[in-house]
Amino acid sequence: MKASLTPQMSLSATLWESVRTSASEIFAHKLRSTLTLVGIVLGTTSLVVMVSVIGGAAESIKAGFADLGFDGVMFAVPQRPEDRIERKKQGYSRGLRSSDVAVINEGKELIESAAPLAATRDRVRMNGRDFNVSIEGVTPEYGAIRGRGAATGRYFISSDVESNATVAVIGQQIAKDAFGAESPIGREILMRGTRFEIVGVIRSLGNGQVNDQEMERDNRKIYVPITTLQKQFSGSSAVEAIIFKVPDEKALTHGETEAGALLKRAHRGITDFKVQNIGEEIVKVRKEVDVIIANWTIVLASIAGISLLVGGIGIFSLMQIAISERLFEIGLRKATGATDGAIFLQFLVESVSLSVVGGTLGVILGSGITVLAGQAFEDGLSISPLGLGLSAAFAIIIGLSAGLFPALRASRLTPVEAIRGA
């Protein structure tokens, strides 16, 4: 490759001339340049895709865990007392009741909130069709604890519970099954001969990464005020569970102890219940998932690193060949006054330019693959700015590293050595 180089050039002129000659080198030796840049292209592509996919997967998993509604949550469920003396005194306790929540609210310190849960299963009629569904009696606090907010319409309010209102909030899937694309808000459900007005639809729970049977069931449930369910269906204040929530995972163990103590107080010293610390189980699962994601990150980063290393070796070889082909040019420049620094900068910028070209192609390819991979995610997959930044940074670093020795070699040649070598 020939280039019109003057003995003395300003820094900006030298940089521009280096970029220009790099472009000429690439187009003059298309096959050689393409093979050289394959490693850089694959490496930067891998980085963009890796960071975007892993970041997207991590966010989807995080959202999926949030949809479970078990962060910082504990359940108290009925259980026969294990102590022999308590079993004899079991009649003194009425079991889990809605009234237990009042005792908990009076004495709680670590516990943020508590809510009773009653449940049944029955046949209901919606939009002219019959459905066999789970029906849960809940309170406004239950929705806040479990993250079961309404996507359309509204959730329950205190007056619904106080007045035994015949209103219902339904899951996303049962809404689609019964009403299709029509809005169910304001429509009616016939349950046990009573008409319930649908006031809200719970947001869709779960995604492609986290979607267990519990969330699928919640998407098909009907929710009513707990007092209404107890009056219309069971005729009792007994509940299937009482749900507690603590501020964070650090409070789970002490929160479990506090919940047990308060319930035992409400049950006259009888332990006819069991506190299930679901929140602790979720913390363990989250940590296991974090380890898996970290391991995949290491594996994919290693693949990207190997590709970049191969690309760097390719650029190193290309620069060595370019210097051998341009020995006369180097000797002529030095003989006419070019400094070692000017020669060094010339070839170093050429090396970086080649790497940046490969990095740019890799970013474009990686972005395209990321968009295609996003189809496997419910909310799509955004191109990670971190992935783009890392790709650009590594492309420049590889270019600098691969070009450093060849540039030093070229800059240290004497005019006589260079011209003789040509």
Secondary structure as UniProt FT lines:
FT   HELIX           11..28
FT   HELIX           30..68
FT   TURN            71..72
FT   STRAND          73..78
FT   HELIX           84..88
FT   HELIX           90..92
FT   TURN            98..99
FT   HELIX           100..107
FT   STRAND          113..126
FT   TURN            127..128
FT   STRAND          129..138
FT   HELIX           140..146
FT   STRAND          150..153
FT   HELIX           158..162
FT   TURN            163..164
FT   STRAND          167..170
FT   HELIX           172..179
FT   TURN            180..181
FT   TURN            185..186
FT   STRAND          188..191
FT   TURN            192..193
FT   STRAND          194..202
FT   HELIX           213..218
FT   TURN            219..220
FT   STRAND          222..225
FT   HELIX           226..229
FT   HELIX           230..234
FT   STRAND          241..245
FT   HELIX           249..251
FT   HELIX           252..266
FT   TURN            267..269
FT   STRAND          273..276
FT   HELIX           278..325
FT   HELIX           327..335
FT   TURN            336..337
FT   HELIX           340..373
FT   HELIX           374..376
FT   TURN            378..379
FT   HELIX           385..411
FT   HELIX           415..421
//
